[in-house]
């Protein structure tokens, strides 16, 4: 069975722990840069969810490595500080997952 791991800031981490998810805390982008590469090569990791603020701050080389990796799947978690357009967010996730732009209509 593959693990679901969340990488997030210390303020958000307790909520994920209450849900029973394995959490790795990263206060800074540098900490996230140290954590993420090691998870890309673990055989027991299936999904890694990363706080969107941390994900947006990663360097291009690490982003390219994440995009080329088939497992684990690395997905961003919307940050609590940013208001998101849910439709736009879903469209971006679909485009990343399947490689095509799908427009979600209401």
C-alpha positions as CSV (number, residue, x, y, z in Angstrom):
1,X,0.0,0.0,0.0
2,X,1.3,3.4,-0.9
3,X,1.5,6.3,1.5
4,X,-0.2,9.7,1.3
5,X,2.2,12.4,2.6
6,X,1.5,16.1,3.1
7,X,4.2,18.7,3.1
8,X,2.9,21.9,4.7
9,X,3.6,24.8,7.0
10,X,3.5,24.2,10.8
11,X,0.2,26.1,11.2
12,X,-1.7,23.8,8.9
13,X,0.0,20.5,9.9
14,X,-2.1,19.7,12.9
15,X,-5.3,19.6,10.8
16,X,-3.9,17.1,8.5
17,X,-2.6,15.0,11.4
18,X,-6.1,15.0,12.9
19,X,-7.3,13.5,9.6
20,X,-4.7,10.7,10.0
21,X,-2.4,11.8,7.2
22,X,1.4,11.6,7.5
23,X,2.7,15.2,7.7
24,X,6.1,16.6,7.1
25,X,6.5,20.2,8.2
26,X,8.4,22.8,6.1
27,X,8.6,26.3,7.4
28,X,10.6,27.6,4.5
29,X,11.1,26.8,0.9
30,X,14.6,25.5,1.7
31,X,13.2,22.9,4.0
32,X,10.7,21.8,1.3
33,X,13.6,21.5,-1.2
34,X,15.3,19.2,1.2
35,X,12.2,17.0,1.8
36,X,10.7,16.6,-1.7
37,X,13.6,15.0,-3.6
38,X,14.0,12.2,-1.1
39,X,10.3,11.4,-1.4
40,X,10.5,11.1,-5.2
41,X,12.7,7.9,-4.8
42,X,10.8,6.1,-2.0
43,X,9.0,3.0,-3.2
44,X,6.2,3.3,-0.6
45,X,5.1,6.8,-1.4
46,X,2.1,7.2,-3.8
47,X,0.9,10.8,-3.4
48,X,2.7,13.8,-2.0
49,X,0.5,16.9,-1.4
50,X,2.5,20.1,-1.1
51,X,1.3,23.5,0.2
52,X,0.8,25.6,-2.9
53,X,2.9,28.5,-1.5
54,X,5.9,26.1,-1.1
55,X,5.3,24.5,-4.5
56,X,5.2,27.9,-6.2
57,X,8.6,28.8,-4.7
58,X,10.5,25.7,-5.9
59,X,13.2,26.1,-8.5
60,X,12.5,25.1,-12.1
61,X,14.8,22.1,-12.0
62,X,13.0,20.5,-9.1
63,X,9.6,21.2,-10.8
64,X,10.7,19.5,-14.0
65,X,11.9,16.4,-12.0
66,X,8.5,16.3,-10.2
67,X,6.6,16.5,-13.6
68,X,8.6,13.7,-15.1
69,X,8.0,11.4,-12.1
70,X,5.2,8.9,-12.5
71,X,5.1,8.0,-8.9
72,X,4.7,9.5,-6.5
73,X,2.1,12.0,-7.8
74,X,2.9,15.4,-6.4
75,X,-0.1,17.7,-6.1
76,X,-0.4,21.3,-4.7
77,X,-2.8,22.0,-1.9
78,X,-4.3,25.5,-2.1
79,X,-3.0,27.7,0.7
80,X,-5.3,29.2,3.2
81,X,-4.0,32.7,2.6
82,X,-4.9,32.8,-1.0
83,X,-8.5,33.0,-2.4
84,X,-8.8,30.6,-5.3
85,X,-11.2,30.2,-8.2
86,X,-12.2,26.6,-7.7
87,X,-13.1,26.1,-11.4
88,X,-9.7,27.4,-12.5
89,X,-8.0,25.2,-9.9
90,X,-9.8,22.1,-11.1
91,X,-9.0,22.9,-14.7
92,X,-5.3,23.3,-13.9
93,X,-5.2,20.0,-12.0
94,X,-6.9,18.2,-15.0
95,X,-4.5,19.8,-17.5
96,X,-1.5,18.7,-15.4
97,X,-2.9,15.2,-14.9
98,X,-4.0,14.3,-18.5
99,X,-2.1,16.9,-20.6
100,X,-5.2,18.5,-22.1
101,X,-7.1,21.6,-21.2
102,X,-10.6,20.8,-20.2
103,X,-13.0,23.7,-19.6
104,X,-15.4,23.1,-16.6
105,X,-18.7,24.8,-17.2
106,X,-21.4,25.5,-14.6
